[in-house]
């Protein structure tokens, strides 16, 4: 996700002012989903994961609605790029939710001693 954020920051065209708040929320909520997943992986209940995923979906829909209103070849092309970016963040959050759901009830990551870092989520090397 960091590489993707760097590409957006280095884009040749500036991100339009009217969509910046939605993109900021989208990124912030995706970070929230990642943090909530971490809570699950270390043994917490991850109650905030579903909320973070819902908020990402809401921000993604907001960016797509903005993109649908763009006209002209240059504006439409950039709008498609931003809509695809929003979709990537949405998929990231959905994947975090799937991992969190599968990880609930697993051995927490911090439960393993330093000599054995593997958990029930990762295979143990022979």
C-alpha positions in Angstrom: 0.0 0.0 0.0 2.9 2.3 0.6 4.1 2.0 -2.9 0.7 2.8 -4.2 0.5 5.9 -2.1 3.9 7.0 -3.4 2.6 6.6 -7.0 -0.4 8.8 -6.2 1.8 11.4 -4.5 4.2 11.5 -7.5 1.4 11.6 -10.1 2.0 14.2 -12.8 -1.5 15.6 -12.5 -2.6 17.1 -9.2 -5.5 15.4 -7.4 -8.6 17.6 -7.8 -9.5 19.5 -4.7 -13.0 18.2 -4.5 -12.0 14.6 -4.3 -9.1 14.9 -1.9 -11.2 14.6 1.3 -12.7 11.3 0.1 -9.3 10.0 -0.8 -7.9 11.0 2.5 -10.7 9.2 4.3 -10.2 6.2 2.1 -6.6 5.9 3.0 -7.2 6.6 6.7 -9.9 3.9 6.9 -7.7 1.4 5.1 -5.0 2.1 7.7 -7.8 1.5 10.4 -8.6 -1.8 8.8 -4.9 -2.8 8.9 -4.6 -1.8 12.6 -7.8 -3.7 13.5 -6.5 -6.8 11.7 -3.3 -6.5 13.8 -5.5 -6.5 16.9 -7.0 -9.8 15.8 -3.7 -11.3 14.9 -2.3 -10.6 18.4 -5.4 -12.2 20.1 -7.9 -9.4 20.3 -11.5 -9.5 19.3 -11.1 -7.1 16.3 -14.4 -5.4 16.9 -13.3 -2.4 14.9 -12.4 -4.3 11.7 -16.0 -4.5 10.4 -16.5 -0.8 11.0 -13.2 0.1 9.2 -14.2 -2.0 6.2 -17.6 -0.4 6.0 -16.0 3.1 6.2 -13.6 2.1 3.4 -16.5 1.0 1.3 -18.3 4.3 1.9 -15.3 6.3 0.9 -14.8 4.1 -2.2 -18.4 4.8 -3.3 -17.8 8.5 -2.8 -14.7 8.5 -5.0 -16.6 6.4 -7.7 -19.5 8.9 -7.6 -17.1 11.7 -8.1 -15.4 9.8 -11.0 -18.8 9.2 -12.7 -19.3 12.9 -13.1 -16.1 13.6 -15.0 -16.3 14.4 -18.8 -13.7 14.8 -21.5 -10.9 12.4 -22.3 -8.3 13.8 -19.9 -10.7 14.2 -17.0 -12.3 10.8 -17.6 -9.0 9.1 -17.8 -7.8 10.5 -14.5 -11.2 9.8 -12.9 -10.8 6.1 -14.0 -7.4 6.0 -12.3 -8.8 7.4 -9.1 -11.7 5.0 -9.2 -9.3 2.1 -9.7 -7.2 3.3 -6.8 -10.4 3.4 -4.6 -11.1 -0.2 -5.7 -7.7 -1.3 -4.7 -8.2 0.2 -1.2 -11.6 -1.5 -1.0 -10.1 -4.8 -1.9 -7.3 -4.3 0.7 -9.9 -3.7 3.4 -12.0 -6.7 2.3 -9.0 -8.9 2.4 -8.1 -7.7 5.9 -11.6 -8.6 7.0 -11.3 -12.1 5.5 -8.0 -12.7 7.1 -9.3 -11.4 10.4 -12.3 -13.7 10.2 -10.1 -16.7 9.5 -7.6 -15.7 12.2 -10.2 -15.4 15.1 -9.6 -18.3 17.5 -6.1 -19.0 16.1 -2.9 -18.9 18.2 -2.0 -15.2 18.7 1.2 -14.1 17.0 2.7 -13.0 20.3 1.9 -16.4 22.0 5.0 -18.1 20.3 8.3 -17.9 22.0 11.4 -16.2 20.4 12.7 -19.6 19.2 9.6 -20.3 17.2 8.0 -17.3 15.5 5.5 -19.4 13.4 1.8 -19.4 14.3 -1.2 -21.3 13.2 -1.4 -18.7 10.4 2.0 -19.5 8.9 3.6 -22.9 8.2 6.5 -24.0 10.3 9.7 -24.6 8.2 11.3 -28.0 8.6 
